[in-house]
Amino acid sequence: MIVTMDVYSGRPNPSWTLSEKDSKELVSRIAGRAVAATQETDGHLGFRGYIVSTASDADDPATAAGLPDTFRLPSAALQGMLPAPPAQLAAPLTTEELGDVQKWLLTTVEGAVEESVLEHVTGQITGAGAADVTAEALTAAACIIQNTPYNPGFWNVPAVQPYNNCYNYAMNYRSNTFAQPGRISGHPNSVMQCANVAAAANWDGCHATCSGPNKNVALVIWPGQDYHWYRLHSNGFWGHKPGSTAVRNVDSLNRIIGGALNPQNCARGPYTIFCGYRFSPVGMRVN
């Protein structure tokens, strides 16, 4: 299920994909209730609610529950303006129930929405101190580091090695598509600067803050030309995969990247800009 926060006027609205667990949770909260059509809104500026899109197949929990392919969870400001459902249909969510669902959806964002936007939205949902609610949503899950053992054999085989790059390796997802930051989330980037590459990865779920199970990763830049990613392993050293070449745990001087040596101070060739350390959620996908 894909959730879109209907909030912008000029820019594309932020969207993110719910996990299977969260999809089932959302369905359990709204099943058996009437939901609004996506076009049922006016020209209100600011938060207008969420638009939810389902997979339209029998295995999708929303489809199985009889929910439409797309529907709106309107903001409180718009709920009273929508037409009442026909008498034969189930009643819509109450204002309190709708607020609970919308507040819960904030805990599934995982970096897809800028913090200033979250402050606006949480204030609209709750009418309370937006900063407090935002902090609650962003820290809903404790940070759990789950770095994996070094396993180059998984990557250094003819059917895999040429088709996966440093981003695949750092996020630990073998897509065989030479994955690019932002592509799977619909926000690709072509500007080789720290802020731009990091923002694209942020849309995918790799962010600068940690919530829930994550892996430690690091980003560096060849100014104006390229990016490169590293991933920390439970062995205590960093691994990386330069383009279509083999996975390794050494720097350009053939030194193991561990202990006092790390992505920030190791030999990196033309990748002279260290952008910082980030967190890649366990189970994150790239393309």
Sequence and secondary structure as in RCSB ss.txt:
>XXXX:A:sequence
MIVTMDVYSGRPNPSWTLSEKDSKELVSRIAGRAVAATQETDGHLGFRGYIVSTASDADDPATAAGLPDTFRLPS
AALQGMLPAPPAQLAAPLTTEELGDVQKWLLTTVEGAVEESVLEHVTGQITGAGAADVTAEALTAAACIIQNTPY
NPGFWNVPAVQPYNNCYNYAMNYRSNTFAQPGRISGHPNSVMQCANVAAAANWDGCHATCSGPNKNVALVIWPGQ
DYHWYRLHSNGFWGHKPGSTAVRNVDSLNRIIGGALNPQNCARGPYTIFCGYRFSPVGMRVN
>XXXX:A:secstr
 EEEEE  SSS   EEE  HHHHHHHHHHHTTSB B TT     SS  EEEEE   STTSHHHHTT  SEEEEE 
HHHHTTS    TTS  B  HHHHHHHHHHHHTT TTSS HHHHHHHHHHHHSS HHHHHHHHHTSS EEE     
 GGGTSSTTTGGG  HHHHHHT   SS   TTTTTT      SHHHHHHHHHHHT BSS  EEEEEEEEEEETTT
EEEEEEE TTSBEEB  TTS  BSB TTS B BTT  TTTS  TT  EEEEEEEEETT    
